[in-house]
Amino acid sequence: MNSNSFLIILFFSFGLGTLIVLGSSFLAPSIANVEKTSAYECGFEPFEDARSRFDVRFYLVALLFIVFDLEVAFLFPLVGCNCNLSGLLGVIIFLLILTLGFVYEWSQGALSWS
């Protein structure tokens, strides 16, 4: 590839990018209205600043959800496979480690909200 073809490709890509950005702003102008600027999802205005501190239990519950959600995702490939004894033993050890972690979290009171 010589320098002329590189410059043609560079010019074409910048031109196409500029055309797409400018075209989208002309074809779909952003007009703010009450519907777009109102509170959504929860239905009410926020009580305080969004940068306030959260309770660490929210993060802990989210982390536990991700761990056990990934556990299920790792178990899906085993539904239809013809696993031998070593594969089954590996799955049992994996589930045992995760179960012990769950029991530890539960015993430490990580799942109680009081």
KEPA-786266 format. One record per residue: x, y, z of N, C-alpha, C, CB in turn. Coordinates in pm, whole numbers, padded with zeros to 5 digits, always signed. Each point is the difference from the previous one (the first is absolute). Glycine has a CB too. Example, Ala and Ser with C-alpha at 12.3 -4.5 7.8 and 13.67 -1.06 7.14 Angstrom:
+01319-00569+00780-00089+00119+00000+00090+00120+00000-00189-00117+00125 +00154+00222-00197+00082+00119+00006-00077+00109+00073+00118-00063-00215 
END
This chain:
+00086-00117+00000-00086+00117+00000+00090+00123+00000-00187-00123+00123 +00167+00208-00220+00084+00120-00008-00067+00115+00076+00092-00075-00223 -00024+00187+00230-00048+00112+00080-00124+00065-00059+00234+00038+00073 -00249-00043-00206-00118+00060-00062-00127-00074+00039+00142+00076-00190 -00138-00209+00189-00119-00076+00036-00031+00017+00149+00051-00167-00183 +00053+00179+00265-00022+00023+00143-00070+00134+00022+00203-00137+00055 -00160+00241-00126-00063+00131+00014-00144-00001-00051+00225+00106-00025 -00250-00181-00080-00138-00011-00051-00089-00068+00103+00086-00009-00237 -00039-00099+00296-00078-00071+00102-00020+00089+00123+00090-00220-00082 +00014+00292+00123-00010+00089+00115-00101+00112-00025+00239-00052+00058 -00232+00114-00177-00093+00106-00035-00143-00054-00007+00182+00117-00129 -00199-00234+00069-00133-00059-00011-00059-00033+00137+00065-00092-00223 +00016+00037+00314-00052-00037+00132-00037+00122+00082+00140-00207-00007 -00057+00311+00006-00034+00123+00072-00122+00068-00062+00240+00028+00064 -00248-00028-00196-00115+00060-00067-00129-00074+00032+00151+00076-00182 -00145-00209+00179-00119-00079+00031-00040+00017+00146+00065-00166-00176 +00031+00169+00266-00031+00022+00141-00065+00135+00024+00190-00146+00060 -00136+00250-00123-00057+00134+00013-00140+00005-00059+00229+00098-00009 -00249-00162-00105-00131-00002-00064-00102-00071+00089+00111+00001-00225 -00075-00109+00288-00092-00072+00087-00037+00083+00122+00098-00217-00079 +00000+00279+00143-00028+00080+00120-00087+00121-00035+00219-00074+00100 -00184+00146-00204-00079+00117-00038-00139-00040-00051+00213+00121-00056 -00219-00230-00017-00130-00047-00050-00093-00040+00113+00112-00076-00207 -00060+00011+00308-00086-00040+00112-00049+00121+00078+00123-00216+00015 -00042+00321-00006-00046+00120+00073-00106+00076-00078+00225+00016+00109 -00221-00023-00242-00103+00068-00080-00127-00083-00011+00181+00113-00128 -00168-00245+00115-00117-00085-00019-00076-00026+00130+00118-00104-00191 -00049+00100+00303-00064-00027+00128+00047+00103+00102-00018-00247-00052 -00032+00370+00044+00045+00101+00094-00046-00033+00142-00005+00172-00183 +00086-00136+00279-00031-00025+00140-00081+00116+00055+00210-00138+00028 -00336+00112+00000-00089+00102+00055-00036-00043+00141-00092+00063-00231 +00134+00014+00329-00029-00033+00139-00145+00034+00032+00241+00040+00064 -00308-00132+00006-00136+00026+00046-00014-00056+00141-00091-00006-00237 -00025+00021+00293-00023-00041+00139+00017-00151+00016-00156+00194+00031 +00111-00271-00129+00011-00146+00008+00145-00045+00006-00215-00020-00127 +00299+00081+00045+00140-00043-00006+00079+00041+00123-00014+00015-00245 -00019+00097+00305+00079+00048+00113-00058-00041+00135+00068+00191-00140 -00181-00262+00141-00060-00041+00127+00073-00122+00056-00224+00092-00073 +00196-00120+00200+00060-00116+00065-00058-00127-00062+00034+00129+00216 +00049-00229-00230-00044-00125-00060+00041-00116+00087+00016+00100-00229 -00056-00220+00190+00029-00124+00070-00072-00006+00134+00222-00010-00114 -00189+00095+00208-00061-00009+00132-00126+00085+00010+00226-00044+00096 -00241+00146-00177-00122+00078-00002-00001+00121+00090-00111-00206-00055 +00217+00230+00131+00003+00118+00085+00137+00064-00004-00175-00100+00149 +00179+00225-00110+00125+00074+00000+00094-00055+00108-00120+00207-00086 +00250-00202+00065+00092-00051+00102-00004+00083+00126+00146-00087-00181 -00125+00020+00294-00004+00067+00130+00124+00085+00026-00140-00187+00085 +00254+00136-00125+00126+00068+00030+00097-00016-00116-00034-00038+00246 +00156+00076-00226+00102-00006-00104+00029-00146-00038+00100+00215+00085 -00079-00240-00211+00026-00135-00049+00138-00050+00042-00150+00045-00193 +00237+00043+00239+00135-00040+00041+00009-00035+00147+00089+00145-00179 -00203-00161+00246+00003-00034+00142+00047-00144+00018-00186+00165+00046 +00227-00198+00074+00053-00133+00028-00113-00102+00009+00194+00103+00121 -00166-00220-00174-00093-00112+00010+00044-00093+00111-00053+00016-00244 -00042-00089+00295+00034-00102+00098+00075-00112-00070-00204+00057+00141 +00305-00109-00077+00086-00101-00062-00078-00129-00025+00200+00101+00114 -00311-00121-00046-00079-00122-00021-00056-00008-00141-00057+00001+00241 +00028+00114-00304-00048-00002-00138+00108-00059-00091-00146+00201+00045 +00270-00161-00024+00109-00052-00081+00023-00147+00027+00104+00226-00001 -00118-00267+00128+00021-00139+00036-00105-00089-00063+00105+00074+00214 -00230-00031-00210-00107-00079-00062+00021-00007-00151-00160+00067+00184 +00202+00042-00246+00027-00002-00145+00115-00094-00032-00084+00236-00019 +00187-00234+00100+00114-00088-00022-00039-00146+00016+00153+00181+00079 -00232-00210+00024-00046-00138+00019-00088-00045-00116+00012+00032+00248 -00095+00058-00298-00084-00034-00115+00086-00034-00121-00182+00148+00087 +00285-00069-00111+00087-00025-00115+00072-00133+00015+00030+00247-00032 +00017-00278+00152+00071-00126+00022-00091-00118-00028+00146+00110+00172 -00268-00109-00117-00087-00115-00019-00065-00001-00138-00042-00001+00244 +00032+00115-00307-00047+00004-00137+00106-00062-00093-00138+00206+00050 +00263-00177-00025+00107-00061-00079+00010-00150+00027+00123+00216+00003 -00155-00256+00119-00001-00143+00030-00098-00073-00090+00062+00049+00238 -00180+00007-00253-00100-00061-00087+00045+00004-00145-00181+00066+00160 +00244+00042-00201+00049+00009-00138+00108-00103-00029-00055+00244+00001 +00138-00275+00098+00102-00102-00019-00059-00141+00000+00165+00152+00107 -00283-00168-00048-00062-00132+00004-00082-00030-00124-00005+00019+00246 -00034+00081-00324-00081-00024-00119+00064-00094-00102-00092+00225+00035 +00222-00215-00062+00058-00093-00099-00006-00146+00044+00149+00183-00071 -00170-00209+00198-00001-00138+00049-00135-00068-00014+00178+00065+00158 -00278+00007-00207-00134-00056-00008-00005-00116-00098-00096+00223+00057 +00153-00207-00174-00010-00104-00101+00128-00072-00032-00181+00130-00090 +00282-00117+00173+00129-00062-00034+00010-00140+00059+00107+00227-00010 -00023-00305-00050+00029-00134+00051+00129+00009+00080-00117-00115-00196 +00107+00159+00321+00118+00023+00082+00048-00131+00062-00077+00234+00047 +00205-00245-00034+00056-00116+00069+00009+00032+00149+00131-00070-00205 -00073-00019+00280+00005+00014+00145+00083+00121+00043-00027-00247+00020 +00136+00277-00092+00084+00114+00039-00074+00132-00024+00207-00134-00055 -00287+00142-00051-00079+00121-00024-00105+00019+00107+00039-00025-00242 -00105-00084+00281-00101+00007+00105+00063+00038+00133-00137-00171-00121 +00255+00118+00150+00070+00033+00124+00040+00148+00002+00085-00236+00013 -00042+00289-00127+00033+00142-00008-00121+00088+00026+00180-00055-00162 -00295+00017+00109-00124+00076+00024-00039-00006+00146-00075-00047-00233 +00087-00068+00294-00035-00014+00142+00092+00085+00087-00085-00233-00043 +00213+00235+00013+00095+00083+00076-00032+00149-00019+00179-00178-00024 -00210+00217-00100-00037+00139-00028-00122+00041+00080+00096-00022-00231 -00200-00061+00231-00122+00031+00074+00025+00000+00151-00135-00099-00186 +00221+00009+00233+00031-00006+00142+00071+00127+00046+00016-00250-00016 +00079+00299-00062+00070+00124+00037-00096+00118+00003+00211-00089-00102 -00299+00100+00002-00096+00109+00000-00100-00012+00113+00028+00017-00246 -00069-00139+00278-00094-00020+00112+00066+00036+00132-00115-00182-00128 +00240+00145+00145+00071+00038+00124+00014+00152+00011+00127-00218-00007 -00102+00285-00104+00006+00146+00001-00134+00061+00036+00179-00008-00170 -00287-00049+00118-00133+00049+00033-00032-00021+00148-00073-00048-00235 +00107-00069+00288-00024-00028+00143+00082+00096+00086-00046-00242-00052 +00169+00272+00011+00083+00094+00075-00062+00140+00001+00204-00134-00060 -00249+00180-00057-00064+00132-00007-00126+00004+00087+00090+00031-00232 -00165-00136+00228-00123-00006+00079+00031+00000+00150-00113-00126-00187 +00217+00051+00226+00036-00006+00142+00056+00132+00050+00045-00244-00026 +00015+00323-00061+00053+00130+00040-00108+00109+00004+00218-00068-00099 -00340+00035+00056-00109+00095+00004-00006+00092-00120+00015-00013+00242 +00048-00025-00351+00004+00087-00117-00136+00009-00070+00240-00058-00028 -00326-00040+00049-00128-00001-00068-00115+00052+00085+00085-00190-00131 -00058+00231+00254-00106+00054+00086-00002+00153-00012+00024-00196+00162 -00143+00251-00167-00016+00143-00019-00028+00075+00129-00083-00049-00226 +00086-00018+00336-00031+00068+00127+00122+00062+00062-00183-00159+00036 
END
